[in-house]
Amino acid sequence: QVRLVESGGGLVQAGGSLTLSCAASTLYFSIYTMTWYRQAPGKERELVAQMTAGDSTHYADSVKGRFTISRDNAKTTLYLRMNRLKPEDTAVYYCNFRNTRSAREDWGRGTQVTVSS
């Protein structure tokens, strides 16, 4: 099991920026597909950004050009840089790691992002 701890959320005005971090308790960082999800009140959880074990990235249309997913293998930390934030980006953001060898998935507890208009 991989323990995931998100941080970096908070309250920001529209147009501002935040960087979320997801610290992972694994020595084998490079074998995971890593994904940021978010869930807004009353809505289903949705994929925001994903990075495969081979470093390919994928973004939801709603965040393309504004958000950037990255990782630091040495620090075993996943990041989500969020620029030009909008009120509709308000949600709890979760990181998810899927082991590409076992297909096991682990989730963090989430970090709240609130964007005021």
Number of C-alpha atoms within 10 A of each C-alpha: 10 19 14 22 18 22 18 15 18 14 13 18 14 17 14 14 16 18 16 23 23 25 21 21 15 15 12 11 22 18 16 22 21 28 24 25 20 22 19 17 9 6 9 9 15 14 18 24 23 24 20 17 16 10 14 9 16 16 19 13 9 11 17 12 11 13 20 19 23 17 19 12 13 8 13 16 19 25 22 23 15 20 17 15 23 19 15 13 20 20 21 18 26 27 30 23 26 19 20 14 8 9 11 12 15 15 19 20 14 22 21 20 22 21 20 16 11
